[in-house]
Amino acid sequence: MSVAITGGAGFIGANLVERFMEETEVSEIRIFDDFSTGIRREYVDPRVKVIEGDLRNQDEVLSAFAGVHRVVHLGALPSVPRSIKDPRSSLDVNVIGTLNVLEAARVHGLEHVVSASSSSVYGANPTLPKSEGLVPQPVSPYAVSKLATESLTNSYLHSYGLPTLAFRFFNVFGPLQRADHAYAAVVPLFIEALKQGKPLTVYGDGEQSRDFTSVHVVVDALAKASLRKVTYPSPVNLAFGTRTTLNEAIEILRKIHPAPIGVDYTEPRPGDVRHSQASSSLLQSLIHDLRAPALPDALREVYDWYFQSV
């Protein structure tokens, strides 16, 4: 079996490459990335092939998927703040890019497609936990683009019979996640600030909550869904029903970090969702053997990784 990973040079993509490298039945791992946010890495495993290309270019996507059996579509322009600053780019990459991926999969007769959506599609809907049957209420261009991503994915299952699965990610964190660009996620930003001896910046009062999810269990779910060709006709949450405020996460870091931690509270950011927590019952029914680490253990791992990396 050969698999293509769009966005394979990114944080989740790079972890997924390593996860697929553990599978002897995988004959080729084809990375497709434009390296606008991903990092170039050297792989000694000869099964890993790297193709530089743009999701918005239909011909490049078609060419990249020739001869592969399955696709995990992670390529996207992430970040709510980025989408507010430049909505057109987010929509172009995330929506047109997804359409190109699905069309290439259909044309080549691929066996399976997994795509990445986001918990941000729930938006202003206040119900907790977030179950897949809730009405989406996106409040940012990024969230709209991800709602389109998952809707397109499901439409290709219904319209063309293409086996697909759309996952909604919830605040994924872990090793290889970048902290060195303007739209970095909160966990790497916090740990990078600790590494530099600076106070942590919190937008709002810190009582906003998130369902933080270790990248290890995320890529395990992605790999198992692809290998087993798990298909479902509507989006599936990829998280485990935890709910942690930023202040609570900071308290966990206080127990890990040997020095005092300062916190600067500032104005909330537009487009940010106040609370996020997944219902995981559907995920658990589709993939029974997923095990999520406890948040303190996962934060300790990523803390150690950042402090040991250059």
C-alpha positions, 0 to 999 in steps of 0.5 A: 500500500502506498499513501500520500500525505498532503501537508506532510512536512508540517507538524502533524504530517511529519509525525504521521510520516514517522507513524507510517514508517512503522507499518511494514505493509506501507510500500511508499509514503509520498509527502506533498507540501509547498513548504510555506509553513512545513520544514524540510527533513531528511529521511533515510527510509527509502519509502519516503518520497517528497514532492514540492507542490501547491494544493491550488494547482490541480495539475500538480496534485493530479501528478502527485497522486498518480500511483498511490492507493490512499491519501491523508489530506492535512495540507492547509493554511492554519490559524484563525488570526491568519484567516482574519488578516487574509481570508482569501488565502485561507479559502483558496488553499483550504477549499480549492486545495481540498477540491483538487485533492478529492478530484485527483483521488476520484480521477485516479480511483484511489481506495480511501481519503482522510481529510482534516477539518477543525473543531472551529466549525462549531464556533458560536454554538455553546453546547458542551461537549461538542457532538457531531450532530450540533449545527456548525456556527463558524465565526472566522474565515478559517472555520468556514474553510474547514466546514467547506473542507469536510463538506466537500469530503463527505460529498465525494462519498455520497456523489461518487462513492469515494471512500472518505473520512473527515476528522475534526481536530481539537487543539493538537499539540506535541513534538515537532510543532513550531513556535517560531512563526506569527500564528503558532498554537498556544502550547508551543508559544507557552513553552517557547516563552518559558525557554526564553525566560519570558512571561506567557501571553494569554488572550483574555482571562485564561478561563477559555477551555480547550480539548487538548489532544496529543499528536501521538494519538491523532496520528495513530487515529489517522494511520489506523483510519487509512490502513483500515479504510474507515469510512463514515458519511459525516464528520467525526471528532478526533479528540477525547472529551477533556476540557482544560482552561488555559489557566489550568494548563499553566498550572500544570506547566508550573509543576514542570518548569523549575522557575516561576512563571509570569503571565501577561493577560491581554485583550481577547482575539476576534474569532476565538472560540470560548470553550471547546470539548469533544464528544468522542463516542463516535470516534471510539465506535469507529476505531476501538483501540485508541489510547490518549495520554493524560494531559500532564504526561503529554505536556511533560513530553512536549516540554522536554522535547522543546528544551532538548531541541535547538 
